[in-house]
Amino acid sequence: MGALVVSVLLANPASADVGRASFKVIVAVPVRVELETMDQPALLTLTAEDLARGYKDVSARYRVTHNDRRGYLLQIAPRIGLAREVQVSGLGGPVVLQDEAVEIHRPGQDFEQEIALDFRFVLDDGARSGSFDLPVNVAALPL
């Protein structure tokens, strides 16, 4: 019986039409940019020495992760009231903030970057001793 089935299959080979289809797949990956504060004081503490000197220096470190080869924008915005000027170093050149935010294009080769910034807060004439919110806000934004 088994030989009969094989001979029938060989005598009548299966025929099938061959078809081809093509289609495109498009995947849209949303741009993602995240900034993590690694080291930054929660508050800015001003002493009598700081007031006499007229400024306070603070260092901070951040980690930015993103997925855009074009890079991202690093936004640094002053908070009005405590400092009349914020001097920022660590970005390849000096940046000075007064009343408006600054956006700096950062290249996208590395999808994870650590950024070390030094801030000099030039104090308002009316500044007083105490602890205050840091007079600057740092954010990372997609292009």
C-alpha positions as CSV (number, residue, x, y, z in Angstrom):
1,M,0.0,0.0,0.0
2,G,2.8,2.3,0.8
3,A,4.4,1.8,-2.6
4,L,1.2,2.6,-4.3
5,V,0.9,6.0,-2.5
6,V,4.5,6.9,-3.5
7,S,3.9,6.0,-7.1
8,V,0.7,8.0,-7.3
9,L,2.5,11.0,-5.8
10,L,5.4,10.7,-8.2
11,A,3.0,10.2,-11.2
12,N,1.0,13.4,-10.3
13,P,3.5,16.0,-9.0
14,A,1.8,18.8,-7.1
15,S,1.6,22.0,-9.0
16,A,1.3,25.4,-7.4
17,D,1.3,28.8,-8.8
18,V,4.2,30.9,-7.6
19,G,3.3,34.4,-6.6
20,R,5.4,37.3,-5.4
21,A,4.4,40.4,-3.5
22,S,6.4,43.3,-2.3
23,F,5.6,45.9,0.3
24,K,7.3,48.6,2.2
25,V,7.6,48.8,6.0
26,I,8.0,52.2,7.5
27,V,8.9,52.5,11.1
28,A,8.7,55.8,12.9
29,V,10.8,55.9,16.1
30,P,9.8,58.8,18.3
31,V,12.7,61.1,19.3
32,R,13.5,60.7,22.9
33,V,15.8,62.9,25.0
34,E,16.2,62.5,28.8
35,L,18.3,64.5,31.2
36,E,19.3,63.0,34.6
37,T,20.8,65.1,37.3
38,M,23.8,63.3,38.6
39,D,25.2,65.9,41.0
40,Q,23.6,69.3,41.7
41,P,22.9,70.9,45.0
42,A,19.2,70.9,45.9
43,L,19.5,74.4,47.3
44,L,21.9,77.4,46.9
45,T,23.1,78.4,50.3
46,L,24.4,82.0,50.5
47,T,26.7,83.1,53.3
48,A,27.9,86.5,54.4
49,E,31.1,85.8,52.6
50,D,29.3,85.1,49.3
51,L,27.3,88.3,49.7
52,A,30.5,90.3,50.3
53,R,32.2,88.6,47.3
54,G,29.1,89.2,45.1
55,Y,28.9,85.8,43.6
56,K,28.5,82.1,44.4
57,D,30.1,79.2,42.4
58,V,28.4,75.9,42.0
59,S,29.3,72.8,40.0
60,A,26.8,70.3,38.6
61,R,26.8,67.1,36.5
62,Y,24.2,65.7,34.2
63,R,23.7,62.7,32.0
64,V,21.8,63.1,28.7
65,T,20.5,60.1,26.8
66,H,18.9,60.5,23.4
67,N,18.2,58.6,20.2
68,D,18.6,61.2,17.5
69,R,21.8,61.3,15.4
70,R,21.2,65.0,14.8
71,G,21.7,65.6,18.5
72,Y,19.5,67.6,20.9
73,L,19.2,71.1,22.5
74,L,20.5,71.8,26.0
75,Q,18.4,74.5,27.5
76,I,19.7,76.6,30.4
77,A,17.2,79.1,31.8
78,P,17.8,81.6,34.6
79,R,15.3,82.0,37.4
80,I,14.7,85.6,38.1
81,G,15.2,87.1,41.5
82,L,18.4,85.9,43.2
83,A,21.1,86.4,40.5
84,R,21.4,89.2,38.1
85,E,23.7,87.1,35.8
86,V,24.6,83.4,35.5
87,Q,27.9,82.6,33.9
88,V,28.2,79.0,32.6
89,S,31.3,77.2,31.7
90,G,31.8,73.6,30.5
91,L,30.2,73.9,27.1
92,G,33.3,74.7,25.0
93,G,33.0,78.5,25.5
94,P,31.6,80.9,28.0
95,V,27.8,81.4,28.2
96,V,26.2,84.3,30.1
97,L,22.6,84.3,31.0
98,Q,20.7,87.4,32.2
99,D,16.9,87.3,31.6
100,E,16.4,84.8,28.8
101,A,17.1,81.1,28.3
102,V,19.8,79.8,26.0
103,E,19.5,76.7,23.8
104,I,22.8,75.1,22.8
105,H,22.8,72.4,20.0
106,R,24.7,69.4,21.2
107,P,26.0,66.8,18.6
108,G,24.4,63.4,18.5
109,Q,27.3,61.0,17.9
110,D,27.2,59.6,21.5
111,F,23.7,58.6,22.5
112,E,24.7,59.0,26.2
113,Q,26.7,62.0,27.3
114,E,27.8,63.3,30.6
115,I,27.9,67.1,31.0
116,A,29.8,68.9,33.7
117,L,28.9,72.5,34.1
118,D,30.2,75.2,36.4
119,F,27.8,78.1,37.3
120,R,28.8,81.4,38.7
121,F,25.8,83.2,40.1
122,V,26.5,87.0,40.2
123,L,24.2,88.0,43.0
124,D,21.6,90.8,42.9
125,D,22.3,93.8,45.1
126,G,19.3,92.8,47.3
127,A,20.4,89.2,47.9
128,R,20.5,88.0,51.5
129,S,21.9,85.1,53.4
130,G,19.9,81.8,53.4
131,S,19.1,78.8,51.3
132,F,17.2,79.2,48.0
133,D,16.2,77.3,45.0
134,L,19.0,77.0,42.5
135,P,18.6,80.1,40.2
136,V,19.0,78.1,37.0
137,N,17.0,75.4,35.3
138,V,18.7,72.9,32.9
139,A,16.7,70.8,30.4
140,A,17.4,68.6,27.3
141,L,15.0,69.0,24.4
142,P,14.6,67.2,21.0
143,L,15.5,69.2,17.9
